[in-house]
């Protein structure tokens, strides 16, 4: 054997002995393994679910909750198209679960929380002490004011913004709000058709405003950073997100802010038509409807019993208190398929979703 | 701890030690030389007039390459990278099917059904960049959009979008771009002339 080969062999033996020592030590001090619970959830639930993780693990010391946040559609696709396995999924639009997961990946969904659109701002925002629920669209249209919203292709909050503005036209009886706030800041202008009180907004495939009046970003992470350092004055956001970040906000009328079940029909009179189909499994039309969050345990969950236990915890009075403690509005749980929910959930879910 | 549960653990440790030693030996001695990895993947390029050209992975890899640093963050602010990225300029790929001009967009499609539309300006590197800690917008050097096949000196893992993924890179690694542009598992790039949807 040549000299350098002998040296190499010695190194390997040394490495092997070191690995043996490390692994043996790890074995001696081994703690009982915790059961992993993989939870995938909508981005707007980051703060509530971080709190939920702590509260659940306090009650279940043998469980290790692993959280993973995505946009709601992406979260579902990770299960249905990328074939990854999670024990619980929670999304910011409960209708996505039956649309994208039934029947192969889920057969029940429970509504457990809601949200509403607001206009968030800071003390440093221009006209911060003047803006209110009657004049917000005039303030935002002023030439010196800058505002932002999420890109409707990447964030539900973005296409929901494009629903709020046409609804505002109808509510305030002012037919220029969309033109003055949105359309005129794009070249070519963002088209909107109104026929018999039904609005359709057409979003071009490259959604980039001209000038710096409007900031369109991929999600709230970028927009909130932009707002906080004064790059913009106002941002369309979910109320829970505004509160969780300590922002001021204008609460909009229930007729336009997508919070109220009773206005579901009128919200439905706005459709946003996206210029390209980002996901082959989801169409390009988004129709206005109240914002409800849905939760389920996928059929291919690796640990479905623990998944159901986590859902049970989220839906329990304790879980609902966790949500409320971080300003995530909760609702009494209601299921779309009451007879299909797991037995363990029947003590907390006894109402069917009203259609 | 019972005797019966200790025995399998010791056996497990022994197996792990042998495996580590084996891997270390192979990596250290490298008796077989660097393996040539074969990747069976086609990239379809489509011109604005509908003509198609199909490139195998090897043909793409034989094209002039571009290297740079790039990283991104997800919808919820999870930071990935920056990495050292190597690939082919997307603009060069467009040139293989007649090029791209300011009136065009490209549709980048993936094998999982994902599609992303990108503008002419973006193909030429017009992106916002963000500070990796504060997510505030940050100034940047010249950016390039590449179709990446190597990350940090190795082919992409499946999780990273093997074998082809869009990346936005520059000579610096101080900033990030938005993750939705980093399309994984790319199998098709189409140059398009969008219809003007303006109803004015």
HADDOCK unambig.tbl for C-alpha pairs under 7 A between the chains (distance, minus, plus):
assign (segid A and resid 12 and name CA) (segid B and resid 21 and name CA) 6.88 0.50 0.50
assign (segid A and resid 12 and name CA) (segid B and resid 24 and name CA) 6.99 0.50 0.50
assign (segid A and resid 12 and name CA) (segid B and resid 25 and name CA) 6.37 0.50 0.50
assign (segid A and resid 16 and name CA) (segid B and resid 17 and name CA) 6.62 0.50 0.50
assign (segid A and resid 16 and name CA) (segid B and resid 21 and name CA) 5.35 0.50 0.50
assign (segid A and resid 19 and name CA) (segid B and resid 17 and name CA) 6.27 0.50 0.50
assign (segid A and resid 20 and name CA) (segid B and resid 17 and name CA) 5.77 0.50 0.50
assign (segid A and resid 23 and name CA) (segid B and resid 13 and name CA) 6.33 0.50 0.50
assign (segid A and resid 24 and name CA) (segid B and resid 13 and name CA) 6.90 0.50 0.50
assign (segid A and resid 43 and name CA) (segid B and resid 75 and name CA) 6.79 0.50 0.50
assign (segid A and resid 43 and name CA) (segid B and resid 76 and name CA) 5.35 0.50 0.50
assign (segid A and resid 69 and name CA) (segid B and resid 76 and name CA) 5.98 0.50 0.50
assign (segid A and resid 70 and name CA) (segid B and resid 75 and name CA) 5.96 0.50 0.50
assign (segid A and resid 70 and name CA) (segid B and resid 76 and name CA) 6.20 0.50 0.50
assign (segid A and resid 71 and name CA) (segid B and resid 75 and name CA) 6.40 0.50 0.50
assign (segid A and resid 81 and name CA) (segid B and resid 112 and name CA) 6.51 0.50 0.50
assign (segid A and resid 82 and name CA) (segid B and resid 112 and name CA) 6.92 0.50 0.50
assign (segid A and resid 188 and name CA) (segid B and resid 198 and name CA) 6.13 0.50 0.50
assign (segid A and resid 189 and name CA) (segid B and resid 198 and name CA) 6.23 0.50 0.50
assign (segid A and resid 190 and name CA) (segid B and resid 198 and name CA) 6.59 0.50 0.50
assign (segid A and resid 191 and name CA) (segid B and resid 198 and name CA) 5.40 0.50 0.50
assign (segid A and resid 191 and name CA) (segid B and resid 199 and name CA) 5.73 0.50 0.50
assign (segid A and resid 204 and name CA) (segid B and resid 197 and name CA) 6.86 0.50 0.50
assign (segid A and resid 205 and name CA) (segid B and resid 117 and name CA) 6.31 0.50 0.50
assign (segid A and resid 206 and name CA) (segid B and resid 117 and name CA) 6.88 0.50 0.50
assign (segid A and resid 206 and name CA) (segid B and resid 118 and name CA) 6.78 0.50 0.50
assign (segid A and resid 206 and name CA) (segid B and resid 119 and name CA) 6.35 0.50 0.50
assign (segid A and resid 218 and name CA) (segid B and resid 178 and name CA) 6.94 0.50 0.50
assign (segid A and resid 219 and name CA) (segid B and resid 75 and name CA) 5.94 0.50 0.50
assign (segid A and resid 221 and name CA) (segid B and resid 76 and name CA) 6.69 0.50 0.50
assign (segid A and resid 221 and name CA) (segid B and resid 77 and name CA) 6.25 0.50 0.50
assign (segid A and resid 222 and name CA) (segid B and resid 135 and name CA) 5.94 0.50 0.50
assign (segid A and resid 222 and name CA) (segid B and resid 136 and name CA) 6.88 0.50 0.50
assign (segid A and resid 225 and name CA) (segid B and resid 135 and name CA) 6.17 0.50 0.50
assign (segid A and resid 225 and name CA) (segid B and resid 136 and name CA) 5.58 0.50 0.50
assign (segid A and resid 226 and name CA) (segid B and resid 136 and name CA) 6.32 0.50 0.50
assign (segid A and resid 277 and name CA) (segid B and resid 115 and name CA) 6.84 0.50 0.50
assign (segid A and resid 278 and name CA) (segid B and resid 114 and name CA) 5.65 0.50 0.50
assign (segid A and resid 278 and name CA) (segid B and resid 115 and name CA) 4.64 0.50 0.50
assign (segid A and resid 278 and name CA) (segid B and resid 116 and name CA) 6.03 0.50 0.50
assign (segid A and resid 279 and name CA) (segid B and resid 113 and name CA) 5.81 0.50 0.50
assign (segid A and resid 279 and name CA) (segid B and resid 114 and name CA) 4.88 0.50 0.50
assign (segid A and resid 279 and name CA) (segid B and resid 115 and name CA) 6.29 0.50 0.50
assign (segid A and resid 280 and name CA) (segid B and resid 113 and name CA) 4.93 0.50 0.50
assign (segid A and resid 280 and name CA) (segid B and resid 114 and name CA) 6.42 0.50 0.50
